[in-house]
């Protein structure tokens, strides 16, 4: 089930990150066009972010948040606990649209499923 969720999230990200990617490009100069964007390689930092994201997906999928802002607050608390920033997560999240390595890394992290709780 989590694999299906990860696939759905991946597909949603691919469709939803176009505007976010252009925002990220305005913040970070790039010499590539969107059709030839360089894929971000998976590394230890992206692994840490993927672990946080997988846990967050499990939580969001099993909890009800009274307000949308609580979802962001939950994410930020998880990132801070892992020594990460929202900006790092957002850059990683935006890069999923063009990086098969990051998608594979997230899928691998998600393969173990959500902890029963």
Secondary structure by P-SEA (a helix, b strand, c coil): caaaaaaaaaaaaaacaaaaaaaaaaaccccccccccbbbbbcaaaaaaaaaaaaaaaaaaccccccaaaaaaaaaaaaaaacccaaaaaaaaaaccccaaaaaaaaaaaccccccc
